[in-house]
Amino acid sequence: MSNAFKSIEQGLKEALSHARGDKSAAVLHEIEIPDPDVQAIRARTGLSQVAFARSIGVKKATLLNWEQGRRHPEGPARVLLALIAKDPQIVQRTLTP
């Protein structure tokens, strides 16, 4: 069996245990994600602010606020930015048909 299969199998077992009400089987996976340097991440992609904002599904104003430090990305946006920081072309490669 491959590692992927084992991981999926374990996830399904945990989901079934949870569905049955067994809270002891629940496993919480927490990953610490550092504050992203949004401007540097965008620059590495080579995209304009408008194109980058569109590619990650946020408004240009939101991106500007992140880049200028007035606001900070949270939750899924923070995870997506961390992925893009490691692989600047991940969004285009993954979502382009």
Secondary structure, 3 states (H helix, E strand, C coil): CCHHHHHHHHHHHHHHHHHCCCHHHCCCCCCCCCCCCHHHHHHHHCCCHHHHHHHHCCCHHHHHHHHCCCCCCCHHHHHHHHHHHHCCCHHHHHHCC
